[in-house]
């Protein structure tokens, strides 16, 4: 049948063949682009993690001997071992495994194999972020695995299903047009299996070249996507992403495309092969119409034409199901995303850029500081302050401690609302009548500390003598929200109060620790604790109680780019005072907050800072407020464009389905409207019915999404609604809505012209043969 019938049909029906090839091409482009983009996002994440932390799989931390290192190297699954020792004499071995799949089981076994001296202790650390990228999860993560792969599979399934519907409709249009020929073939002895085989051969013959071309175009789209992402990254000197493509990705993409074409064409071929010969010769029977709902509202508003249009769509609702779902999802996702990004941008501007506009212009973070480097840091601070156009520079560090307080120490204002217990889960641990309260510490350089005291009216008081100020406040989250926080005094302001601090001393090795997390109730013991969900970091914490006298109290925090803990006793210390017990705290990063005379001077100061820091050999990160704001704006625009493309793809699927159904059902609609005209419907009435159908199809998704977006905005906006209304993304949403309405209208205009030009007599004669 291929040589006699199918090959000849393809040559003589180029228009039908082209429609199938275009549908397959579009589907292949989308599938290829999605596969390539996800693969490059994955490889880029791996490259960035390796560049930042290294490609090791695990670390054994301790004073290892040569024999112990040899024991590790001789293990069968160990690829290599890299030994390190820092300037403090602390040593660790980076382990690279041949197959890291079982690293969470093998690393403890390696530690057990080593002959450690009595009393010697070691720590184990896993490169958790990198291992997760390889889908190797810790025992904790296996209970609640990351959803990235699930999300990718979900996107691919939805995409392939939607694209399969496009291909199915394309095959359906051409195959329905040849029912007469298929009926003749069946009448002369062709079996349903032979017909299915012939139709499938046609499908793959027409699809092979579009699939290959579509895969190539999808790869090209991915290259453009990466270039676009790099353009955004250039604003803030981000490392450029590199395009990568693996042969397995090509094979997977090709297989998915072939399966999608097979699923679509097989369904259409199976459906057509079951048509009875006489029915096929007559051009196919119309599906029986069951009881249809009454649409009195449409009838009252638009007359009989409105009711006929709605009933016609109801009887063909299965054919338009893909279109309805795709259009609704595209509008819903696009509108939700735009509203979310608008709210997020408004929140970022007000809570970050506007809030901290006067707090910093440039920020230096020294990525590693040593306790013996105070003199070097003071020299750097003086150099920065001597740069022209620098109005102020404050050097500071951060540490974390905890303290026990009892209910008698709480302020009267806090007790009046019910005490700490009514505030909820705020990171304060209760043990009987006592509370374990976080005590964040900010260490200001001496000059900045004196300025802070002077600005808050403290002057030469006990604070200057003790070198510490307690910020005595706690957020009343019962009577205020996070947009408009109200604070109460935390503890009673008693002169000479002594705080017993429990410093959280964390090893330098734990790069992922979050010192704001809750601690164990038995905080005086050495503990091995997972500091971040999924990070199996066995970090040793040594606790030692320190006594600190509170100098004075205030409710004002330093003007720094810091988000302070709202349920803690924040301590502001001078650098000189902090040195008296700094050995009890972990080494920390150093920060330099710089203010310029004006925004115009920021870039010039930044260039001078870069020269000073590079010349001094510092390991640093330099941030620019103007660059950060520009990057934030550009990245949001980029996200909007990317999301617009994804939603546009969904909208395209729905619109393609509308075109396929309107154009594919012209033959049946000719007979439908011929019957209407034969009983007195005017050509104007025909046009009105088609207009109403187009309006219903395009407006239904909009009307579904409108109330959902209103509810989303109502429950999401914590600021004044007037502020949101000023920047509400009306124009992009209006453009997308009009695009859908116009496109659906064009589809109906094309099919309507063909229907209106049909000969009513021929259409009715054709129906008499059924």
C-alpha positions as CSV (number, residue, x, y, z in Angstrom):
1,X,0.0,0.0,0.0
2,X,2.9,2.3,0.6
3,X,4.0,2.3,-3.1
4,X,0.6,2.1,-4.6
5,X,-1.4,4.4,-2.4
6,X,0.5,6.3,0.4
7,X,3.5,7.5,-1.6
8,X,1.3,8.7,-4.4
9,X,-1.1,10.5,-1.9
10,X,1.8,12.5,-0.3
11,X,3.0,13.7,-3.7
12,X,-0.4,14.8,-4.9
13,X,-1.6,16.4,-1.6
14,X,1.2,18.7,-0.7
15,X,-0.9,21.1,1.4
16,X,-2.1,18.3,3.7
17,X,1.5,17.0,4.0
18,X,2.9,20.4,4.8
19,X,0.3,21.0,7.6
20,X,1.5,17.7,9.2
21,X,5.2,18.6,8.8
22,X,4.7,22.1,10.3
23,X,2.9,20.6,13.3
24,X,5.7,18.1,13.9
25,X,8.3,20.7,13.4
26,X,6.8,23.0,15.9
27,X,6.4,20.2,18.4
28,X,10.0,19.0,17.9
29,X,11.3,22.6,18.4
30,X,9.6,23.0,21.7
31,X,10.6,19.5,23.0
32,X,14.2,20.0,21.9
33,X,14.4,23.5,23.4
34,X,13.0,22.4,26.8
35,X,15.4,19.4,27.0
36,X,18.4,21.6,26.0
37,X,17.5,24.4,28.4
38,X,17.0,22.0,31.4
39,X,20.3,20.2,30.6
40,X,22.3,23.5,30.4
41,X,20.7,24.8,33.6
42,X,21.8,21.5,35.3
43,X,25.4,21.6,33.9
44,X,25.7,25.3,34.7
45,X,24.7,24.7,38.4
46,X,27.3,22.0,38.6
47,X,30.0,24.2,37.1
48,X,29.3,27.0,39.5
49,X,29.3,24.7,42.5
50,X,32.6,23.2,41.4
51,X,34.1,26.6,40.9
52,X,33.0,27.8,44.3
53,X,33.5,24.7,46.5
54,X,35.4,22.2,44.4
55,X,34.5,18.8,42.9
56,X,35.2,16.7,46.0
57,X,32.5,14.4,47.3
58,X,33.5,14.2,51.0
59,X,36.0,15.4,53.5
60,X,37.6,13.7,56.4
61,X,38.7,16.4,58.8
62,X,41.4,15.8,61.4
63,X,45.1,15.5,61.9
64,X,45.6,12.5,59.6
65,X,48.8,10.6,59.4
66,X,50.5,9.3,56.2
67,X,49.4,5.8,56.9
68,X,45.8,6.9,57.3
69,X,45.9,8.8,54.0
70,X,47.3,5.7,52.3
71,X,44.5,3.7,53.8
72,X,42.0,6.0,52.1
73,X,43.8,6.1,48.8
74,X,44.0,2.3,48.6
75,X,40.2,1.9,49.0
76,X,38.7,0.4,45.9
77,X,36.1,3.2,45.2
78,X,38.5,6.1,45.9
79,X,39.7,7.9,42.8
80,X,42.1,10.4,44.5
81,X,42.7,12.1,47.8
82,X,43.9,15.7,48.2
83,X,45.4,16.6,51.5
84,X,45.2,20.2,52.9
85,X,46.5,22.0,55.9
86,X,45.7,25.6,56.7
87,X,47.8,28.2,58.4
88,X,46.4,27.2,61.8
89,X,47.6,23.7,61.4
90,X,44.1,22.2,61.0
91,X,44.1,19.4,58.3
92,X,41.6,17.7,56.1
93,X,41.5,15.3,53.2
94,X,39.2,15.9,50.2
95,X,37.9,12.5,48.9
96,X,37.1,12.0,45.2
97,X,35.2,8.8,44.6
98,X,35.0,6.8,41.3
99,X,31.3,6.3,41.9
100,X,29.9,8.7,44.5
101,X,26.5,7.0,44.6
102,X,27.1,5.5,48.1
103,X,29.2,8.3,49.5
104,X,27.0,8.7,52.6
105,X,27.7,5.0,53.5
106,X,31.3,4.8,52.3
107,X,32.7,7.9,54.0
108,X,31.9,6.7,57.6
109,X,33.4,3.3,56.6
110,X,36.6,4.9,55.5
111,X,36.8,6.8,58.8
112,X,36.4,3.5,60.7
113,X,39.1,1.8,58.7
114,X,41.7,4.4,59.8
115,X,43.6,3.6,63.0
116,X,43.0,6.8,65.0
117,X,44.9,7.5,68.2
118,X,43.0,7.2,71.4
119,X,40.9,10.3,72.1
120,X,41.5,11.7,68.6
121,X,38.3,13.1,67.0
122,X,37.4,13.6,63.3
123,X,34.6,15.3,61.5
124,X,33.0,14.2,58.2
125,X,31.6,16.6,55.7
126,X,29.8,16.0,52.4
127,X,29.7,18.2,49.3
128,X,25.9,18.1,49.7
129,X,25.0,20.7,47.1
130,X,27.1,19.0,44.4
131,X,25.9,15.5,45.3
132,X,22.3,16.7,45.0
133,X,22.9,17.8,41.5
134,X,23.9,14.2,40.7
135,X,20.7,13.1,42.3
136,X,22.6,11.5,45.3
137,X,20.6,12.3,48.4
138,X,21.5,12.1,52.1
139,X,19.3,9.8,54.2
140,X,17.4,12.9,55.4
141,X,16.8,14.1,51.8
142,X,15.5,10.7,50.7
143,X,12.6,11.2,53.0
144,X,11.8,14.5,51.4
145,X,13.7,14.6,48.0
146,X,14.1,17.8,46.0
147,X,11.4,18.4,43.4
148,X,13.6,19.5,40.5
149,X,13.4,16.2,38.6
150,X,9.7,15.8,39.4
151,X,9.1,19.3,38.1
152,X,11.1,18.5,34.9
153,X,9.2,15.3,34.3
154,X,5.9,17.1,34.9
155,X,6.8,19.8,32.4
156,X,7.8,17.3,29.8
157,X,4.6,15.2,30.2
158,X,2.4,18.3,30.0
159,X,4.3,19.6,27.0
160,X,4.4,16.3,25.1
161,X,0.7,15.7,25.7
162,X,-0.2,19.2,24.5
163,X,2.1,18.9,21.5
164,X,0.7,15.5,20.7
165,X,-2.7,17.0,20.5
166,X,-1.5,19.5,17.9
167,X,0.0,16.7,15.8
168,X,-3.2,14.6,16.3
169,X,-5.3,17.4,15.1
170,X,-3.1,17.9,12.1
171,X,-3.3,14.3,11.2
172,X,-7.1,14.4,11.9
173,X,-7.6,17.2,9.4
174,X,-5.8,15.4,6.6
175,X,-7.2,12.0,7.4
176,X,-10.8,13.1,7.7
177,X,-10.4,14.7,4.3
178,X,-9.6,11.3,2.8
179,X,-12.3,9.2,4.4
180,X,-13.9,8.7,1.0
181,X,-10.6,7.2,-0.4
182,X,-10.2,5.0,2.7
183,X,-13.8,3.7,2.3
184,X,-13.1,2.7,-1.3
185,X,-9.9,0.8,-0.1
186,X,-11.9,-1.0,2.5
187,X,-14.6,-1.9,0.0
188,X,-12.0,-3.6,-2.2
189,X,-10.5,-5.7,0.6
190,X,-8.0,-3.5,2.6
191,X,-8.1,-4.6,6.2
192,X,-8.1,-2.1,9.1
193,X,-4.6,-3.3,10.0
194,X,-3.3,-2.5,6.5
195,X,-4.9,0.9,6.7
196,X,-3.4,1.7,10.1
197,X,0.0,0.5,8.8
198,X,-0.2,2.7,5.7
199,X,-1.3,5.8,7.7
200,X,1.6,5.2,10.2
201,X,4.1,4.9,7.4
202,X,2.9,8.2,6.0
203,X,3.1,9.8,9.4
204,X,6.8,8.8,10.0
205,X,7.8,9.6,6.4
206,X,6.4,13.1,6.8
207,X,7.8,13.5,10.4
208,X,11.4,12.4,10.1
209,X,12.8,15.5,8.5
210,X,10.7,17.9,10.7
211,X,11.9,16.1,13.8
212,X,15.6,16.4,12.9
213,X,15.1,20.1,11.8
214,X,13.1,20.8,15.0
215,X,15.8,19.4,17.2
216,X,18.4,21.5,15.5
217,X,16.2,24.7,15.9
218,X,15.6,23.8,19.5
219,X,19.3,23.7,20.2
220,X,19.8,27.0,18.4
221,X,17.0,28.5,20.7
222,X,18.9,27.2,23.7
223,X,22.1,28.9,22.5
224,X,20.1,32.2,22.2
225,X,18.7,31.6,25.7
226,X,22.2,31.2,27.2
227,X,23.5,34.4,25.4
228,X,20.5,36.3,26.8
229,X,21.2,35.0,30.3
230,X,24.8,36.1,29.9
231,X,23.8,39.6,28.9
232,X,21.9,39.9,32.1
233,X,24.8,38.5,34.1
234,X,27.3,41.0,32.6
235,X,25.6,43.8,34.6
236,X,26.9,42.4,37.9
237,X,30.1,40.7,36.5
238,X,28.6,37.2,36.8
239,X,30.5,34.3,35.3
240,X,29.1,33.5,31.9
241,X,27.2,30.3,31.4
242,X,28.6,28.0,28.8
243,X,26.6,26.1,26.2
244,X,26.9,22.3,26.5
245,X,25.1,19.4,24.8
246,X,25.5,15.7,25.4
247,X,24.7,12.9,22.8
248,X,22.4,11.3,25.4
249,X,20.3,14.5,25.4
250,X,20.0,14.2,21.6
251,X,18.9,10.6,21.9
252,X,16.4,11.4,24.6
253,X,15.0,14.4,22.6
254,X,14.7,12.3,19.5
255,X,13.0,9.5,21.4
256,X,10.5,11.8,23.0
257,X,9.7,13.5,19.6
258,X,9.2,10.1,18.0
259,X,7.0,8.8,20.8
260,X,5.0,12.0,20.7
261,X,4.4,11.6,16.9
262,X,3.7,8.0,17.3
263,X,1.1,8.6,20.1
264,X,-0.7,11.2,18.0
265,X,-0.7,9.5,14.7
266,X,-1.5,6.1,16.1
267,X,-4.6,7.5,17.8
268,X,-5.8,9.2,14.6
269,X,-5.0,6.1,12.5
270,X,-6.8,3.7,14.9
271,X,-9.9,6.0,15.0
272,X,-10.1,6.2,11.1
273,X,-9.4,2.5,10.6
274,X,-12.6,1.6,12.6
275,X,-14.9,3.7,10.3
276,X,-17.3,1.4,8.4
277,X,-16.7,1.2,4.6
278,X,-20.1,2.7,3.6
279,X,-19.8,5.4,6.2
280,X,-16.3,6.3,5.0
281,X,-17.4,6.4,1.4
282,X,-20.1,8.8,2.4
283,X,-17.5,11.1,4.1
284,X,-18.1,10.0,7.7
285,X,-21.1,10.2,10.0
286,X,-21.8,13.1,12.4
287,X,-21.6,12.1,16.1
288,X,-25.0,11.8,17.7
289,X,-26.1,14.8,19.7
290,X,-27.3,14.1,23.2
291,X,-29.4,16.3,25.3
292,X,-28.0,19.8,25.4
293,X,-28.3,22.4,28.1
294,X,-30.4,25.5,27.7
295,X,-28.5,28.7,27.6
296,X,-31.3,31.2,28.4
297,X,-28.9,34.1,29.3
298,X,-27.1,34.0,26.0
299,X,-30.4,33.7,24.2
300,X,-31.8,36.7,26.0
301,X,-28.7,38.8,25.4
302,X,-27.7,37.7,21.8
303,X,-30.8,36.1,20.5
304,X,-31.1,32.6,18.9
305,X,-27.6,33.0,17.3
306,X,-26.0,33.2,20.8
307,X,-27.8,30.1,22.0
308,X,-26.9,28.2,18.8
309,X,-23.3,29.2,19.1
310,X,-23.1,28.0,22.8
311,X,-24.9,24.7,22.0
312,X,-22.6,24.0,19.1
313,X,-19.5,24.5,21.2
314,X,-21.0,22.3,23.9
315,X,-21.5,19.4,21.5
316,X,-17.9,19.8,20.3
317,X,-16.4,20.5,23.8
318,X,-14.1,17.5,23.6
319,X,-12.5,18.8,20.4
320,X,-11.8,22.1,22.1
321,X,-10.7,20.7,25.5
322,X,-7.0,21.1,24.7
323,X,-7.5,24.6,23.5
324,X,-9.5,25.6,26.6
325,X,-7.0,24.1,29.0
326,X,-4.0,25.5,27.2
327,X,-5.4,29.0,26.9
328,X,-6.6,29.0,30.5
329,X,-3.3,27.8,31.9
330,X,-1.3,30.2,29.7
331,X,-3.3,33.2,30.9
332,X,-3.4,32.1,34.5
333,X,0.4,31.4,34.6
334,X,1.2,34.6,32.9
335,X,-1.1,36.8,35.0
336,X,-0.1,35.1,38.3
337,X,3.6,35.5,37.4
338,X,3.3,39.1,36.4
339,X,1.3,40.0,39.5
340,X,3.8,38.0,41.7
341,X,6.8,39.7,40.1
342,X,5.1,43.1,40.5
343,X,4.4,42.4,44.1
344,X,8.0,41.0,44.6
345,X,9.5,44.0,42.9
346,X,7.5,46.4,45.0
347,X,8.5,44.5,48.1
348,X,12.2,44.5,47.2
349,X,12.2,48.1,46.4
350,X,10.5,49.1,49.6
351,X,12.0,46.6,52.0
352,X,15.6,46.5,50.5
353,X,16.7,49.2,48.1
354,X,14.6,52.1,49.5
355,X,15.1,50.9,53.1
356,X,18.8,50.5,52.9
357,X,19.4,53.3,50.3
358,X,21.0,55.5,53.0
359,X,22.7,52.5,54.8
360,X,25.2,51.6,52.1
361,X,26.6,52.4,48.7
362,X,29.5,49.9,48.5
363,X,30.0,46.8,50.6
364,X,33.2,44.8,51.0
365,X,33.1,41.3,52.4
366,X,36.4,39.8,53.4
367,X,35.8,36.1,52.9
368,X,38.2,35.0,55.5
369,X,39.5,36.8,58.6
370,X,42.1,35.8,61.1
371,X,42.2,36.8,64.7
372,X,45.7,38.2,64.3
373,X,44.7,40.4,61.3
374,X,43.2,43.3,63.3
375,X,46.1,45.6,62.5
376,X,45.8,44.8,58.8
377,X,42.1,45.4,58.8
378,X,42.5,48.7,60.6
379,X,45.0,49.8,58.0
380,X,42.5,48.9,55.3
381,X,39.8,50.8,57.1
382,X,42.0,53.9,57.2
383,X,42.8,53.6,53.6
384,X,39.2,53.4,52.7
385,X,38.3,56.4,54.8
386,X,41.0,58.5,53.1
387,X,39.6,57.8,49.6
388,X,38.2,61.1,48.2
389,X,34.3,61.4,48.1
390,X,33.9,58.7,50.8
391,X,31.6,60.2,53.4
392,X,31.7,57.3,55.9
393,X,33.0,53.8,56.3
394,X,32.2,51.4,59.1
395,X,34.0,48.1,59.6
396,X,32.1,45.4,61.5
397,X,31.8,41.7,62.1
398,X,29.2,39.3,63.4
399,X,29.0,36.6,65.9
400,X,26.3,34.4,67.5
401,X,25.6,33.5,71.1
402,X,22.7,32.4,73.3
403,X,21.6,33.2,76.8
404,X,19.1,31.9,79.3
405,X,16.5,34.3,80.7
406,X,13.5,33.6,83.0
407,X,10.0,35.0,83.1
408,X,10.9,37.5,85.8
409,X,13.4,39.2,83.5
410,X,10.7,39.9,80.8
411,X,9.4,43.5,80.4
412,X,6.0,44.5,81.7
413,X,4.9,45.4,78.1
414,X,5.8,41.9,76.9
415,X,4.1,40.2,79.8
416,X,1.0,42.3,79.1
417,X,0.4,40.6,75.8
418,X,1.0,37.1,77.2
419,X,4.8,36.8,77.2
420,X,7.1,35.0,74.7
421,X,4.8,32.0,74.4
422,X,2.1,33.9,72.5
423,X,4.5,35.0,69.8
424,X,4.6,31.5,68.3
425,X,7.6,29.7,66.8
426,X,10.2,32.5,66.8
427,X,13.4,30.6,67.4
428,X,13.3,30.8,71.2
429,X,13.4,27.5,73.1
430,X,11.5,27.1,76.3
431,X,12.7,24.9,79.1
432,X,10.4,25.1,82.2
433,X,10.3,28.7,83.3
434,X,13.4,29.6,81.3
435,X,14.0,30.6,77.7
436,X,17.0,30.1,75.5
437,X,17.3,33.3,73.5
438,X,19.5,34.1,70.5
439,X,22.1,36.8,71.1
440,X,23.4,38.1,67.8
441,X,26.5,40.3,68.2
442,X,27.5,43.1,65.9
443,X,31.1,44.2,66.4
444,X,31.7,47.8,65.2
445,X,35.1,49.4,64.8
446,X,35.8,51.7,67.7
447,X,35.2,55.0,65.9
448,X,31.9,53.7,64.4
449,X,30.8,52.4,67.8
450,X,31.4,55.8,69.4
451,X,29.4,57.5,66.6
452,X,26.6,55.0,67.1
453,X,26.4,55.8,70.8
454,X,26.5,59.5,70.1
455,X,23.7,59.3,67.6
456,X,21.5,57.5,70.1
457,X,22.2,59.8,73.0
458,X,24.3,57.3,74.9
459,X,27.5,59.3,75.1
460,X,30.1,58.6,77.8
461,X,28.0,56.3,79.9
462,X,28.5,52.7,81.1
463,X,28.2,51.6,77.5
464,X,31.4,53.4,76.6
465,X,33.0,51.9,79.7
466,X,31.8,48.3,79.0
467,X,31.9,48.6,75.3
468,X,28.5,46.9,74.8
469,X,25.0,48.2,74.1
470,X,21.9,46.0,74.3
471,X,19.2,46.6,71.7
472,X,16.2,45.9,74.0
473,X,13.3,45.2,71.7
474,X,11.2,42.3,70.4
475,X,8.7,42.3,67.6
476,X,5.1,42.1,68.6
477,X,3.9,39.9,65.8
478,X,0.5,39.5,67.4
479,X,-0.6,43.1,66.9
480,X,1.5,44.0,63.8
481,X,2.6,42.4,60.5
482,X,6.0,42.2,58.9
483,X,5.3,45.2,56.7
484,X,4.6,47.5,59.7
485,X,6.5,46.0,62.7
486,X,5.8,47.3,66.2
487,X,8.4,46.5,68.9
488,X,8.1,46.1,72.6
489,X,10.9,46.1,75.3
490,X,12.2,42.6,75.7
491,X,13.6,42.6,79.2
492,X,13.5,44.9,82.2
493,X,16.2,47.5,81.9
494,X,18.0,46.8,85.1
495,X,21.4,48.5,85.7
496,X,24.4,46.3,85.9
497,X,22.6,43.2,84.6
498,X,24.9,40.3,83.7
499,X,24.2,38.1,80.7
500,X,25.6,34.6,80.7
501,X,26.5,34.0,77.0
502,X,26.9,30.6,75.4
503,X,28.9,31.3,72.3
504,X,28.2,29.1,69.4
505,X,31.7,28.2,68.3
506,X,31.6,26.5,64.9
507,X,34.5,25.0,63.1
508,X,35.8,26.9,60.0
509,X,35.0,23.8,58.0
510,X,31.2,24.2,58.1
511,X,30.6,26.5,55.2
512,X,26.9,25.9,55.2
513,X,26.0,26.6,58.8
514,X,23.1,28.9,59.5
515,X,23.6,30.5,62.9
516,X,20.0,31.7,63.0
517,X,18.7,28.1,63.3
518,X,17.3,26.8,66.6
519,X,19.8,25.1,68.8
520,X,19.6,22.0,70.9
521,X,18.1,22.4,74.3
522,X,21.1,20.8,75.9
523,X,23.4,23.5,74.5
524,X,26.2,22.9,77.0
525,X,27.1,19.6,75.4
526,X,29.2,19.0,72.4
527,X,26.8,18.0,69.7
528,X,26.9,16.8,66.1
529,X,23.9,18.4,64.4
530,X,22.7,18.8,60.9
531,X,22.7,22.6,60.5
532,X,20.7,22.7,57.3
533,X,18.1,20.2,56.2
534,X,19.7,17.7,53.9
535,X,23.3,18.7,54.9
536,X,24.9,15.8,56.8
537,X,27.6,18.1,58.3
538,X,28.9,16.6,61.5
539,X,30.1,19.8,63.0
540,X,31.5,20.0,66.5
541,X,30.3,22.9,68.7
542,X,32.2,23.7,71.8
543,X,30.3,25.7,74.4
544,X,31.7,27.8,77.2
545,X,29.7,30.2,79.4
546,X,30.9,33.9,79.3
547,X,29.8,36.7,81.6
548,X,29.0,40.0,80.0
549,X,27.8,43.1,81.8
550,X,25.2,45.2,80.0
551,X,26.3,48.8,79.7
552,X,23.1,50.4,78.6
553,X,19.9,49.8,76.6
554,X,18.5,51.3,73.4
555,X,15.9,50.4,70.9
556,X,17.9,51.7,67.9
557,X,20.1,49.5,65.7
558,X,23.2,50.7,63.7
559,X,22.6,52.0,60.2
560,X,24.0,49.0,58.4
561,X,22.8,46.8,55.6
562,X,21.7,44.1,58.0
563,X,18.4,42.3,58.8
564,X,18.5,41.9,62.5
565,X,16.9,39.0,64.3
566,X,13.5,40.3,65.6
567,X,13.2,37.9,68.6
568,X,16.6,38.2,70.1
569,X,18.8,40.4,72.4
570,X,21.0,42.1,69.9
571,X,24.4,43.2,71.3
572,X,26.4,46.1,69.7
573,X,30.0,45.9,70.8
574,X,33.1,47.9,70.1
575,X,36.0,46.0,68.5
576,X,38.2,46.7,71.5
577,X,35.7,45.3,74.0
578,X,35.1,42.2,71.8
579,X,38.7,41.3,71.8
580,X,38.5,40.4,75.5
581,X,36.5,37.2,74.7
582,X,36.8,36.9,70.9
583,X,38.7,33.6,71.3
584,X,35.5,31.9,72.3
585,X,33.8,32.7,69.0
586,X,34.3,31.2,65.5
587,X,36.2,33.1,63.0
588,X,33.9,35.3,60.9
589,X,33.8,37.3,57.8
590,X,34.7,41.0,58.0
591,X,32.4,43.7,56.5
592,X,33.1,47.2,55.4
593,X,30.1,49.4,54.8
594,X,30.9,52.5,52.6
595,X,28.9,55.6,51.9
596,X,29.7,58.0,49.1
597,X,29.0,61.7,48.9
598,X,26.6,61.1,46.0
599,X,25.6,58.3,43.6
600,X,27.7,59.8,40.9
601,X,30.9,59.0,42.9
602,X,30.1,55.3,43.6
603,X,31.7,53.9,40.4
604,X,34.9,56.0,40.9
605,X,35.2,54.9,44.5
606,X,34.6,51.3,43.5
607,X,37.6,51.4,41.0
608,X,39.9,52.7,43.8
609,X,38.7,50.1,46.2
610,X,39.4,47.4,43.7
611,X,42.9,48.6,43.3
612,X,43.5,48.7,47.0
613,X,42.1,45.3,47.7
614,X,43.8,43.6,44.8
615,X,47.1,45.2,45.8
616,X,46.7,44.0,49.3
617,X,46.0,40.4,48.2
618,X,42.6,40.2,50.0
619,X,40.1,37.5,49.4
620,X,37.0,39.7,49.0
621,X,33.6,40.4,47.5
622,X,32.7,43.9,46.5
623,X,29.1,44.9,46.0
624,X,27.8,48.1,44.4
625,X,24.3,49.2,45.4
626,X,23.6,50.8,42.0
627,X,24.8,47.7,40.1
628,X,22.7,45.5,42.4
629,X,19.6,47.6,41.7
630,X,20.3,47.6,37.9
631,X,20.9,43.8,38.0
632,X,17.7,43.3,39.9
633,X,15.7,45.3,37.3
634,X,17.3,43.5,34.4
635,X,16.9,40.1,35.9
636,X,13.2,40.7,36.5
637,X,12.8,41.8,32.9
638,X,14.6,38.7,31.8
639,X,12.4,36.5,33.9
640,X,9.3,38.3,32.5
641,X,10.5,37.6,29.0
642,X,11.3,33.9,29.7
643,X,8.0,33.4,31.4
644,X,6.3,35.2,28.6
645,X,7.9,32.8,26.1
646,X,6.8,29.8,28.2
647,X,3.2,31.1,28.5
648,X,3.3,32.0,24.9
649,X,4.1,28.3,24.1
650,X,1.1,27.2,26.1
651,X,-1.1,29.8,24.4
652,X,0.3,28.7,21.0
653,X,-0.7,25.1,21.7
654,X,-4.2,26.3,22.6
655,X,-4.5,28.5,19.5
656,X,-3.1,25.8,17.3
657,X,-5.8,23.6,18.6
658,X,-8.4,26.2,17.8
659,X,-7.1,26.6,14.2
660,X,-7.0,22.8,13.8
661,X,-10.6,22.3,15.0
662,X,-12.1,25.2,13.1
663,X,-10.4,24.4,9.8
664,X,-10.6,20.7,10.3
665,X,-14.4,20.8,10.9
666,X,-15.3,22.9,7.9
667,X,-16.8,20.0,6.0
668,X,-19.1,19.2,8.9
669,X,-19.9,22.8,9.6
670,X,-20.9,23.3,5.9
671,X,-23.7,20.8,6.4
672,X,-24.6,22.3,9.8
673,X,-25.0,25.8,8.5
674,X,-26.7,24.5,5.3
675,X,-29.5,23.2,7.5
676,X,-29.7,26.5,9.3
677,X,-29.9,28.5,6.1
678,X,-32.5,26.1,4.6
679,X,-34.9,26.9,7.5
680,X,-34.4,30.7,7.1
681,X,-31.2,31.7,8.8
682,X,-29.6,34.7,7.0
683,X,-25.9,35.0,6.1
684,X,-25.7,37.7,8.7
685,X,-27.0,35.2,11.2
686,X,-24.3,32.7,10.2
687,X,-21.6,35.3,10.7
688,X,-23.1,36.2,14.1
689,X,-23.0,32.6,15.2
690,X,-19.4,32.2,14.2
691,X,-18.6,35.6,15.9
692,X,-20.2,34.4,19.1
693,X,-18.3,31.1,19.0
694,X,-15.0,32.9,18.6
695,X,-15.9,35.3,21.5
696,X,-16.9,32.5,23.8
697,X,-13.8,30.5,23.1
698,X,-11.4,33.5,23.7
699,X,-13.3,35.1,26.6
700,X,-13.9,31.9,28.6
701,X,-10.3,31.6,29.8
702,X,-10.2,35.3,30.6
703,X,-13.3,35.2,32.7
704,X,-12.0,32.1,34.6
705,X,-8.7,33.8,35.3
706,X,-10.0,37.2,36.3
707,X,-11.6,36.3,39.7
708,X,-8.7,34.1,40.5
709,X,-6.2,36.9,40.0
710,X,-8.4,39.3,42.0
711,X,-8.3,36.8,44.9
712,X,-4.5,36.3,44.4
713,X,-3.9,40.1,44.7
714,X,-6.3,40.5,47.7
715,X,-4.5,37.8,49.7
716,X,-1.0,38.8,48.5
717,X,-0.9,42.6,48.9
718,X,0.1,43.6,52.4
719,X,0.8,47.2,51.3
720,X,-1.8,49.8,50.4
721,X,-3.8,48.7,47.3
722,X,-3.3,52.1,45.8
723,X,0.5,51.4,45.7
724,X,-0.1,48.2,43.8
725,X,-2.7,49.7,41.4
726,X,-0.1,52.3,40.3
727,X,2.2,49.6,39.0
728,X,-0.2,46.8,38.2
729,X,0.8,45.1,35.0
730,X,-2.3,46.1,33.0
731,X,-0.7,46.6,29.6
732,X,1.1,43.2,29.3
733,X,-2.1,41.4,30.4
734,X,-4.2,43.5,28.0
735,X,-1.9,42.7,25.1
736,X,-2.0,39.0,25.8
737,X,-5.8,39.0,26.1
738,X,-6.2,40.9,22.8
739,X,-3.7,38.6,21.1
740,X,-5.8,35.6,22.0
741,X,-9.1,37.2,21.1
742,X,-7.7,38.4,17.7
743,X,-6.0,35.1,16.9
744,X,-9.2,33.1,17.6
745,X,-11.1,35.6,15.6
746,X,-8.8,35.1,12.6
747,X,-9.2,31.3,12.8
748,X,-13.0,31.7,12.7
749,X,-12.8,34.3,10.0
750,X,-10.9,32.0,7.7
751,X,-13.2,29.0,8.3
752,X,-16.3,31.3,8.2
753,X,-15.4,32.5,4.7
754,X,-15.2,29.0,3.4
755,X,-18.4,28.0,5.1
756,X,-20.3,31.0,3.8
757,X,-19.1,30.4,0.3
758,X,-20.3,26.8,0.3
759,X,-23.1,25.7,-2.0
760,X,-26.1,25.0,0.1
761,X,-27.6,22.5,-2.4
762,X,-24.4,20.4,-2.6
763,X,-24.1,20.4,1.2
764,X,-27.7,19.2,1.6
765,X,-27.3,16.6,-1.2
766,X,-24.3,15.3,0.5
767,X,-26.3,14.8,3.7
768,X,-29.0,12.9,1.9
769,X,-26.5,10.1,1.3
770,X,-26.2,9.4,5.0
